[in-house]
Amino acid sequence: MRPRFTLAEVQAAALRIVDGEGLSGLSMRSLAAALGTGPMTLYNYVPNREGLEDLVAEAVIAGVEIPPASAGWADDVRSIATAMWQAVRSHPNAIPLVLTRRTISPSSYPTAEYLIDALSRGGLSEGRLLVAFRAVLSLVMGSAQVELAGPASGGDRDQSQREIAGRISELAGDEHRHIAALSRVSQRSSATEEFAGALDLLLAGIRTHIG
């Protein structure tokens, strides 16, 4: 008997619930209602709530837009890392799931394969390749977590971050002048600029280990 829904349809519906209502809004009952079916139908796709959360994490990673490859390994690392960061930050409510679940779904393989291939073309040894791969992933996930898991997670996030930086600068004052100075720099920055800058620094470090 043909399943009533594809797994992709169930994933998409679950992700829409998390995007709109947060993780607390996701349940077998709410997902079944969104699909116009009964909760028991969903057990043909996932065994429990944890399975639902795995689907959401996989859906976010599967949503990464794979860029075309170029001749430059560093350009490709930058492209795929940026695509991953954009995909994750497009679903702020799902960030905790993406961070806490090590997905083994083949849907995440194209992204990982692209990144590993790009780093491999840089000429890294096997050990350095593994470290570089994990470092890029850590930067992507860590940047998204810092930006989206705090009080500035909604609305105009850059503006919210600038307002917070302004308050920190005022509170730090002369007693903590380095914090105050860096907070003023933060008021002129954006999440996109900071992620791109951090990625440039990481790539510069990786280059020192080539050959």
C-alpha positions in Angstrom: 0.0 0.0 0.0 1.4 3.4 -1.0 2.1 5.7 2.0 -0.3 8.6 2.2 2.6 11.1 2.6 6.2 11.1 1.5 8.8 11.5 4.2 9.7 14.9 2.7 6.2 16.1 3.2 6.2 15.0 6.8 9.5 16.7 7.3 8.4 20.0 5.7 5.2 20.1 7.8 7.2 19.5 11.0 9.7 22.2 10.1 6.8 24.7 9.4 5.4 24.0 12.9 8.8 24.6 14.5 9.3 27.8 12.5 5.9 29.1 13.4 5.3 27.8 17.0 8.7 26.8 18.3 9.8 23.4 19.5 7.1 23.3 22.1 4.5 23.4 19.3 5.8 20.2 17.7 4.0 16.9 18.7 2.5 13.9 17.0 -0.9 15.5 17.5 0.0 18.9 16.1 1.8 17.4 13.1 -1.0 15.1 12.3 -3.4 18.0 12.4 -1.2 20.0 10.1 -1.2 17.1 7.6 -4.9 16.4 8.0 -4.6 12.9 9.4 -4.6 11.1 12.7 -1.6 10.8 15.0 -1.3 7.0 14.5 -0.5 7.6 10.9 2.7 9.3 11.8 4.1 6.2 13.5 4.6 4.8 10.0 7.3 7.5 9.6 8.8 8.0 13.0 8.7 6.0 16.3 8.4 8.9 18.8 8.9 12.6 19.5 12.7 12.2 19.2 12.2 10.9 15.7 10.2 14.0 14.9 13.0 16.2 16.1 15.5 14.2 14.1 13.4 14.9 11.0 13.4 18.6 11.6 17.2 18.7 12.1 17.6 16.7 8.9 15.2 19.0 7.0 17.3 22.1 7.9 20.5 20.5 6.7 18.9 19.2 3.6 17.8 22.7 2.8 21.4 23.9 2.2 21.7 25.1 -1.3 24.8 23.4 -2.8 26.8 26.0 -4.8 28.6 25.1 -8.1 32.2 24.1 -7.6 35.0 26.4 -8.7 38.7 26.0 -9.3 39.6 27.5 -6.0 39.3 25.2 -2.9 39.1 28.2 -0.5 36.4 29.8 -2.5 34.4 26.6 -2.3 34.9 26.2 1.4 33.6 29.8 1.8 30.6 29.2 -0.4 29.4 26.0 1.2 30.1 27.3 4.8 28.1 30.4 4.0 25.3 28.3 2.5 25.1 26.2 5.6 25.1 29.2 7.9 22.3 30.8 5.9 20.2 27.6 6.0 20.6 27.2 9.7 19.9 30.9 10.6 16.7 30.7 8.4 15.2 28.4 11.0 16.1 29.9 14.4 13.6 27.8 16.3 15.3 24.7 15.0 18.8 25.7 16.1 18.8 23.6 19.3 17.9 20.5 17.3 20.6 21.0 14.7 23.2 21.6 17.4 22.3 18.6 19.5 21.6 15.9 16.9 24.4 14.3 14.9 22.3 13.4 11.8 23.3 10.3 9.9 20.7 10.8 7.3 22.0 10.6 3.7 20.2 13.9 3.1 23.1 15.6 4.9 25.8 13.9 2.8 25.9 16.2 -0.2 26.8 19.2 2.0 29.5 17.3 3.9 30.9 15.8 0.8 31.2 19.2 -0.9 33.0 20.6 2.1 35.4 17.7 2.5 36.2 17.7 -1.2 37.0 21.4 -1.2 39.3 21.1 1.9 40.9 18.0 0.3 41.8 20.1 -2.8 43.7 22.4 -0.5 46.3 19.7 0.1 45.7 19.0 3.8 46.9 15.8 5.3 44.3 13.3 6.6 44.6 14.5 10.2 44.5 18.2 9.3 41.6 17.5 7.0 39.5 16.1 9.8 40.3 19.0 12.1 39.6 21.6 9.4 36.3 19.9 8.5 35.2 20.0 12.1 36.5 23.6 12.6 34.3 24.9 9.7 31.3 23.1 11.1 31.9 24.5 14.5 32.2 28.0 13.1 28.9 27.6 11.2 27.0 26.2 14.1 28.6 28.4 16.8 28.0 31.6 14.8 24.3 30.7 14.4 24.0 29.8 18.0 25.5 33.0 19.3 23.3 35.1 16.9 20.0 33.3 17.3 19.9 31.7 20.7 20.0 35.0 22.7 17.5 37.8 23.4 18.0 39.2 19.9 16.7 36.2 18.1 13.6 37.8 16.5 12.8 40.8 14.3 15.7 42.9 13.0 18.5 40.8 14.5 21.4 43.1 13.5 19.6 46.2 15.0 18.9 44.3 18.2 22.5 43.2 18.5 23.6 46.8 18.0 21.3 48.0 20.7 22.6 45.4 23.1 26.2 46.3 22.2 25.4 50.0 23.0 24.1 49.1 26.4 27.2 46.9 27.1 29.4 49.8 26.1 27.7 52.1 28.5 27.8 49.7 31.4 31.4 48.7 30.8 32.6 52.3 30.9 36.2 53.2 31.8 36.5 50.3 34.2 36.3 47.8 31.4 37.6 49.9 28.5 38.4 47.0 26.2 34.9 45.7 26.4 33.5 49.1 25.9 35.7 49.7 22.9 34.9 46.4 21.2 31.2 47.0 21.9 31.4 50.2 20.0 32.9 48.3 17.1 30.0 45.8 17.3 27.6 48.7 16.9 28.9 49.2 13.4 29.0 45.6 12.4 26.5 42.9 11.3 26.1 39.2 11.6 26.9 38.7 8.0 30.1 40.7 8.1 31.3 39.0 11.3 30.7 35.5 9.9 32.5 36.3 6.7 35.4 37.8 8.7 35.6 34.8 11.0 35.6 32.5 8.0 38.4 34.4 6.4 40.5 34.1 9.6 39.8 30.3 9.7 40.8 29.9 6.1 44.0 31.9 6.7 44.8 29.5 9.5 44.0 26.4 7.4 46.4 27.7 4.6 49.3 27.6 7.1 49.0 23.8 7.3 48.9 23.1 3.6 51.7 21.0 2.2 
